[in-house]
Amino acid sequence: MPPTISLAMIARDRGKLLARCLENVRPHVDEIIVVDAGGSTDDTKEVAKSFGALVFDFNPTTHPEAFYLDVEERFAPHGIPGPYTSRQALANFSAARNFSFEQCTGDYILWLDSDDIVTNPEKLRWVAEKLGTDPTVESAFLHYEYDHDKDGNCTIRQVRERLIRRSDFQSGKVRWKLPIHETLDGLKKGFLFEEVVVIHQSPPVETITIEQNGVRVQTDHRDQVRYRNVKNLLVEQERIEKLGETLPWRLYYYLGTEMRSINPERAIGYFKQYIGLSPWAEERAMSRYYIGQIREMTQHADDAWDLFSGAALEYPSNPAPWFGLARLAFTRGEWSQVIYFSERGFACVKEDVVKHPSLVLNPLEWQYRAHLPYSRALIETGRIEDAKKSCEAGLSINPSCYFLNIHTKMIAEKEALISGSSNEKVQAA
């Protein structure tokens, strides 16, 4: 008998997106559990029930400890812009996900968000069957394309645990942990299935104008998600500090990543705390890279160079620090170093570091942005054919890129000079 699969979801005010997700996977799961996390004011529950889902409430009345009041006086001192909803907001996503898993009855549990779409969903049953052949493998990991630019190019790609045995959850072996950026804790061994990809399809970008310190500021959906994440992290930080406990080292990393665009200097402080506490070399290196990015943007090139170098030494398989060094070498006009560092970065991509579950990467770094300094350095050192390939690769992602189009013209001029010089030599002979 084939294994049964329960789909577990948490959602709030997602009626418009939920139908698309459920239509995508309904034929390939045996049970749908939708937890209304916070009390939807739209038709989320009705949409879920129309697809045969079992709907459960997880709200400030049933689980008051998992919510906070979203008001300005609580978060504005931290520099977080509005708008503030004055509603109860979910503070602990792990608590809601654990609740959703508790309602499942299938052999395996698949989790998705309401704005996710699964490619090749018909293979989900096959994935569960494969997982069942090896009891030492506890989870099926799938590629997750989390964010995209306006042209549809993926900007955040990672690998996430997606399918687990319900028995592992029932026994307490596996549990969701952390209030935001939650992960399934307790998994020791997983297998990556390339055949299925989960694609996060955010709502259409809706720009909201807010007033911050007397200045009107425009924010979009991505900003609002970032602000929500920071709020959740700050609520958790307050809760832990009130208990007189030490903040888990993992939360320092998340506070740093979410604070980068809100308060860069404060983000640096969080990253430094993370580096001093974390046993995880990959993300210690990524923290150094993020600090380097901030220093690079504030024109502290020497500091950025040291930080990118440290990140590359600590975890050489991450392409990001190598491309960071290439950018800095470009500003110095050190063409041979631009080429060396760029090619080290591209080599990391070829080694499939993007499959590593612990790294969250932006594919545009190597598909597009890295070609800006690299193609110019190739032109300057006379590697015209390689420069042409580099420009073509970058322009395939962004055909309107001003600099790559300029580099393409430079290549054509170089080729014309070479051709003219060859003709002159033939005529002279």
Helices and strands as residue ranges (DSSP letters): E 5-11, H 15-25, G 26-28, E 31-37, H 44-50, E 54-58, G 64-66, E 67-69, H 72-75, G 76-78, E 88-90, H 93-102, E 108-111, E 116-118, G 121-123, H 124-132, E 139-148, E 154-165, H 166-170, E 175-177, E 183-185, E 190-200, E 208-212, E 215-219, H 221-242, H 249-259, H 264-277, H 281-297, H 301-314, H 319-331, H 335-350, G 353-355, H 364-364, I 365-369, H 371-380, H 384-397, H 402-428
